[in-house]
Amino acid sequence: MSTDTFIAVGFSLLTTAVWAGLIAYMKKMFKKLSAAQSGMKAILYDRIVQMYNKYEEPMCLPIYARKTLDEVYKAYKQMDGNGTAESLYKKMMDWPTSESE
């Protein structure tokens, strides 16, 4: 085997190993990112449900709570949230607002 062939084969193996390592690292990071996104979506969903339960009896939202609800719901929808939270959101957005809690 000539030196040029040896170098070419060595470089090819090294390149393959680097790409394999990079792909494995990216898969690991994607898995972590996916888990973080799922956790955040669950927290946002829980917050919408908490707000519904808190204000269901008076059926009235303080202005600050309506703004918070809107921001939380927008983030939840961007994470492909489902229709259950959307149903609660729409109900709460139909409620009147008040200046204080």
N, CA, C and O of each residue as an XYZ file, in Angstrom:
404
protein
N       0.860     -1.164      0.000
C       0.000      0.000      0.000
C       0.909      1.230      0.000
O       1.851      1.323      0.788
N       0.610      2.169     -0.896
C       1.453      3.363     -0.986
C       1.082      4.339      0.120
O       0.030      4.216      0.748
N       1.935      5.283      0.342
C       1.726      6.297      1.378
C       0.485      7.126      1.076
O      -0.290      7.440      1.979
N       0.295      7.481     -0.185
C      -0.879      8.277     -0.558
C      -2.176      7.520     -0.285
O      -3.145      8.095      0.210
N      -2.188      6.245     -0.605
C      -3.371      5.421     -0.358
C      -3.621      5.289      1.138
O      -4.761      5.375      1.594
N      -2.559      5.082      1.893
C      -2.657      4.963      3.344
C      -3.231      6.246      3.944
O      -4.104      6.187      4.810
N      -2.752      7.392      3.494
C      -3.234      8.686      3.993
C      -4.705      8.879      3.609
O      -5.499      9.331      4.433
N      -5.071      8.547      2.384
C      -6.448      8.702      1.920
C      -7.406      7.828      2.721
O      -8.488      8.273      3.105
N      -7.006      6.589      2.970
C      -7.847      5.680      3.754
C      -7.951      6.172      5.196
O      -9.035      6.170      5.781
N      -6.843      6.586      5.756
C      -6.841      7.106      7.134
C      -7.711      8.339      7.270
O      -8.470      8.466      8.231
N      -7.605      9.250      6.310
C      -8.418     10.466      6.332
C      -9.899     10.122      6.195
O     -10.740     10.709      6.876
N     -10.212      9.186      5.328
C     -11.596      8.763      5.128
C     -12.172      8.157      6.405
O     -13.309      8.455      6.770
N     -11.405      7.313      7.084
C     -11.863      6.708      8.345
C     -12.026      7.763      9.435
O     -12.987      7.724     10.203
N     -11.099      8.693      9.499
C     -11.170      9.766     10.491
C     -12.403     10.636     10.253
O     -13.115     10.983     11.196
N     -12.648     10.981      9.009
C     -13.814     11.792      8.660
C     -15.105     11.061      9.029
O     -16.028     11.666      9.575
N     -15.169      9.790      8.738
C     -16.349      8.989      9.065
C     -16.568      8.947     10.576
O     -17.698      9.064     11.048
N     -15.493      8.782     11.321
C     -15.598      8.727     12.782
C     -16.071     10.069     13.345
O     -16.897     10.105     14.257
N     -15.551     11.157     12.807
C     -15.959     12.486     13.276
C     -17.446     12.703     12.994
O     -18.180     13.169     13.865
N     -17.890     12.368     11.783
C     -19.303     12.524     11.443
C     -20.192     11.636     12.313
O     -21.259     12.069     12.748
N     -19.772     10.430     12.564
C     -20.552      9.522     13.414
C     -20.681     10.089     14.823
O     -21.754     10.044     15.423
N     -19.590     10.618     15.342
C     -19.622     11.227     16.670
C     -20.509     12.453     16.709
O     -21.248     12.657     17.673
N     -20.444     13.269     15.673
C     -21.268     14.470     15.592
C     -22.750     14.117     15.511
O     -23.581     14.747     16.166
N     -23.072     13.119     14.713
C     -24.467     12.688     14.590
C     -24.981     12.121     15.918
O     -26.114     12.398     16.308
N     -24.171     11.344     16.600
C     -24.572     10.791     17.903
C     -24.806     11.919     18.908
O     -25.765     11.877     19.678
N     -23.938     12.919     18.901
C     -24.083     14.064     19.802
C     -25.362     14.836     19.488
O     -26.092     15.229     20.398
N     -25.632     15.052     18.203
C     -26.829     15.787     17.806
C     -28.100     15.029     18.196
O     -29.080     15.647     18.613
N     -28.096     13.714     18.069
C     -29.253     12.911     18.481
C     -29.496     13.044     19.982
O     -30.634     13.167     20.435
N     -28.410     13.016     20.738
C     -28.518     13.144     22.194
C     -29.075     14.516     22.566
O     -29.940     14.621     23.435
N     -28.586     15.561     21.914
C     -29.053     16.908     22.211
C     -30.515     17.092     21.777
O     -31.282     17.770     22.461
N     -30.897     16.497     20.655
C     -32.284     16.582     20.202
C     -33.214     15.901     21.202
O     -34.305     16.397     21.481
N     -32.781     14.779     21.732
C     -33.592     14.049     22.725
C     -33.789     14.910     23.975
O     -34.887     14.963     24.531
N     -32.725     15.580     24.413
C     -32.829     16.454     25.591
C     -33.732     17.651     25.305
O     -34.550     18.033     26.142
N     -33.582     18.235     24.127
C     -34.411     19.370     23.754
C     -35.878     18.960     23.664
O     -36.760     19.702     24.095
N     -36.133     17.803     23.116
C     -37.490     17.295     23.004
C     -38.110     17.076     24.384
O     -39.279     17.395     24.605
N     -37.325     16.533     25.302
C     -37.811     16.319     26.669
C     -38.098     17.654     27.357
O     -39.096     17.787     28.067
N     -37.232     18.634     27.148
C     -37.442     19.952     27.747
C     -38.708     20.601     27.184
O     -39.471     21.221     27.924
N     -38.926     20.459     25.895
C     -40.121     21.024     25.270
C     -41.379     20.335     25.796
O     -42.377     21.000     26.073
N     -41.343     19.029     25.934
C     -42.498     18.302     26.472
C     -42.798     18.739     27.900
O     -43.958     18.918     28.271
N     -41.764     18.907     28.684
C     -41.944     19.368     30.062
C     -42.521     20.765     30.124
O     -43.410     21.039     30.931
N     -42.020     21.655     29.274
C     -42.529     23.023     29.254
C     -43.990     23.054     28.804
O     -44.792     23.816     29.344
N     -44.328     22.241     27.831
C     -45.719     22.181     27.358
C     -46.631     21.701     28.487
O     -47.735     22.219     28.649
N     -46.183     20.724     29.261
C     -46.974     20.219     30.389
C     -47.165     21.302     31.452
O     -48.247     21.430     32.025
N     -46.119     22.075     31.712
C     -46.212     23.163     32.695
C     -47.187     24.237     32.222
O     -47.996     24.734     33.006
N     -47.110     24.596     30.939
C     -48.031     25.600     30.399
C     -49.472     25.102     30.447
O     -50.382     25.857     30.791
N     -49.678     23.839     30.105
C     -51.021     23.254     30.177
C     -51.548     23.309     31.614
O     -52.695     23.686     31.856
N     -50.696     22.931     32.549
C     -51.082     22.936     33.956
C     -51.447     24.348     34.417
O     -52.377     24.532     35.202
N     -50.718     25.326     33.928
C     -50.995     26.717     34.312
C     -52.357     27.157     33.787
O     -53.093     27.853     34.487
N     -52.695     26.765     32.580
C     -54.010     27.111     32.017
C     -55.119     26.464     32.846
O     -56.121     27.106     33.162
N     -54.935     25.204     33.192
C     -55.932     24.494     34.015
C     -56.042     25.143     35.400
O     -57.145     25.306     35.920
N     -54.909     25.511     35.996
C     -54.934     26.177     37.306
C     -55.714     27.485     37.245
O     -56.511     27.789     38.132
N     -55.475     28.246     36.195
C     -56.187     29.525     36.057
C     -57.689     29.287     35.896
O     -58.505     30.008     36.470
N     -58.035     28.285     35.123
C     -59.453     27.970     34.948
C     -60.081     27.602     36.290
O     -61.150     28.103     36.639
N     -59.420     26.733     37.033
C     -59.959     26.304     38.328
C     -60.049     27.469     39.316
O     -60.993     27.541     40.102
N     -59.095     28.362     39.280
C     -59.079     29.496     40.213
C     -60.209     30.485     39.921
O     -60.837     31.001     40.846
N     -60.466     30.749     38.645
C     -61.432     31.794     38.284
C     -62.769     31.251     37.779
O     -63.620     32.019     37.331
N     -62.957     29.938     37.847
C     -64.193     29.332     37.352
C     -65.409     29.782     38.168
O     -66.467     30.060     37.603
N     -65.263     29.853     39.469
C     -66.398     30.205     40.327
C     -66.871     31.642     40.091
O     -68.068     31.851     39.894
N     -65.992     32.628     40.101
C     -66.533     33.967     39.810
C     -66.783     34.195     38.310
O     -67.499     35.123     37.932
N     -66.189     33.346     37.460
C     -66.266     33.498     36.004
C     -65.915     34.917     35.572
O     -66.584     35.530     34.740
N     -64.848     35.403     36.166
C     -64.369     36.752     35.895
C     -62.860     36.746     36.062
O     -62.342     36.210     37.042
N     -62.154     37.338     35.112
C     -60.693     37.362     35.164
C     -60.192     38.766     35.474
O     -60.637     39.730     34.852
N     -59.275     38.895     36.423
C     -58.596     40.180     36.568
C     -57.830     40.497     35.279
O     -57.434     39.586     34.552
N     -57.628     41.747     35.005
C     -56.963     42.144     33.759
C     -55.589     41.496     33.637
O     -55.225     41.010     32.566
N     -54.822     41.486     34.732
C     -53.475     40.902     34.688
C     -53.540     39.402     34.376
O     -52.665     38.865     33.697
N     -54.587     38.728     34.882
C     -54.725     37.289     34.645
C     -55.080     37.015     33.185
O     -54.626     36.022     32.617
N     -55.878     37.874     32.579
C     -56.229     37.710     31.165
C     -54.980     37.850     30.291
O     -54.784     37.085     29.347
N     -54.149     38.827     30.613
C     -52.909     39.023     29.849
C     -51.986     37.817     30.025
O     -51.396     37.336     29.057
N     -51.863     37.336     31.250
C     -51.037     36.153     31.513
C     -51.584     34.938     30.777
O     -50.831     34.186     30.157
N     -52.890     34.752     30.849
C     -53.525     33.635     30.155
C     -53.230     33.682     28.663
O     -52.901     32.662     28.058
N     -53.347     34.850     28.080
C     -53.105     34.993     26.650
C     -51.662     34.633     26.285
O     -51.426     33.941     25.294
N     -50.708     35.095     27.076
C     -49.293     34.791     26.813
C     -48.990     33.301     27.000
O     -48.281     32.699     26.194
N     -49.526     32.722     28.054
C     -49.298     31.296     28.317
C     -49.909     30.454     27.199
O     -49.297     29.492     26.734
N     -51.106     30.818     26.774
C     -51.768     30.043     25.719
C     -51.025     30.152     24.388
O     -50.893     29.157     23.676
N     -50.545     31.332     24.048
C     -49.785     31.497     22.799
C     -48.548     30.602     22.796
O     -48.254     29.943     21.799
N     -47.831     30.581     23.909
C     -46.645     29.720     24.003
C     -47.039     28.250     23.912
O     -46.362     27.460     23.255
N     -48.126     27.890     24.568
C     -48.614     26.505     24.545
C     -48.967     26.077     23.123
O     -48.621     24.969     22.713
N     -49.644     26.927     22.372
C     -50.026     26.600     20.999
C     -48.795     26.485     20.096
O     -48.773     25.652     19.190
N     -47.781     27.304     20.332
C     -46.558     27.225     19.539
C     -45.842     25.902     19.753
O     -45.045     25.477     18.917
N     -46.126     25.254     20.870
C     -45.547     23.946     21.159
C     -46.500     22.824     20.761
O     -46.381     21.698     21.244
N     -47.435     23.135     19.889
C     -48.414     22.166     19.385
C     -49.311     21.609     20.484
O     -49.595     20.412     20.527
N     -49.754     22.502     21.374
C     -50.667     22.092     22.430
C     -51.998     21.626     21.856
O     -52.341     21.962     20.723
N     -52.746     20.853     22.637
C     -53.976     20.232     22.130
C     -55.221     21.075     22.393
O     -55.139     22.185     22.918
N     -56.348     20.536     22.025
C     -57.616     21.248     22.106
C     -58.206     21.383     23.484
O     -59.067     22.238     23.690
N     -57.780     20.573     24.445
C     -58.330     20.671     25.794
C     -58.037     22.042     26.394
O     -58.935     22.699     26.920
N     -56.801     22.465     26.316
C     -56.433     23.778     26.834
C     -57.079     24.883     26.000
O     -57.438     25.937     26.526
N     -57.223     24.640     24.718
C     -57.866     25.635     23.850
C     -59.310     25.866     24.276
O     -59.789     27.000     24.277
N     -59.996     24.797     24.634
C     -61.380     24.904     25.096
C     -61.460     25.750     26.369
O     -62.313     26.631     26.478
N     -60.584     25.484     27.320
C     -60.563     26.266     28.557
C     -60.212     27.724     28.278
O     -60.809     28.637     28.849
N     -59.233     27.932     27.391
C     -58.809     29.287     27.027
C     -59.981     30.075     26.441
O     -60.228     31.213     26.840
N     -60.692     29.477     25.507
C     -61.814     30.174     24.873
C     -62.911     30.512     25.878
O     -63.495     31.594     25.825
N     -63.189     29.584     26.796
C     -64.185     29.863     27.839
C     -63.754     31.060     28.675
O     -64.541     31.973     28.924
N     -62.481     31.047     29.113
C     -62.008     32.131     29.976
C     -61.950     33.470     29.244
O     -62.185     34.515     29.850
N     -61.642     33.448     27.957
C     -61.577     34.700     27.205
C     -62.972     35.312     27.013
O     -63.088     36.504     26.728
N     -64.017     34.512     27.166
C     -65.376     35.025     27.098
C     -65.842     35.640     28.425
O     -66.829     36.375     28.462
N     -65.137     35.336     29.491
C     -65.512     35.874     30.803
C     -65.191     37.368     30.851
O     -64.273     37.832     30.174
N     -65.948     38.116     31.649
C     -65.616     39.531     31.802
C     -64.344     39.724     32.622
O     -63.873     38.801     33.287
N     -63.801     40.925     32.565
C     -62.596     41.225     33.347
C     -62.947     42.151     34.505
O     -63.975     42.827     34.511
N     -62.058     42.148     35.470
C     -62.221     43.049     36.610
C     -60.864     43.700     36.879
O     -59.822     43.215     36.439
N     -60.910     44.805     37.612
C     -59.686     45.539     37.932
C     -58.849     44.835     38.989
O     -57.622     44.934     38.979
N     -59.504     44.125     39.900
C     -58.771     43.473     40.988
C     -59.195     42.021     41.087
O     -60.157     41.584     40.455
N     -58.445     41.283     41.902
C     -58.727     39.855     42.108
C     -59.837     39.758     43.080
O     -60.263     38.655     43.423
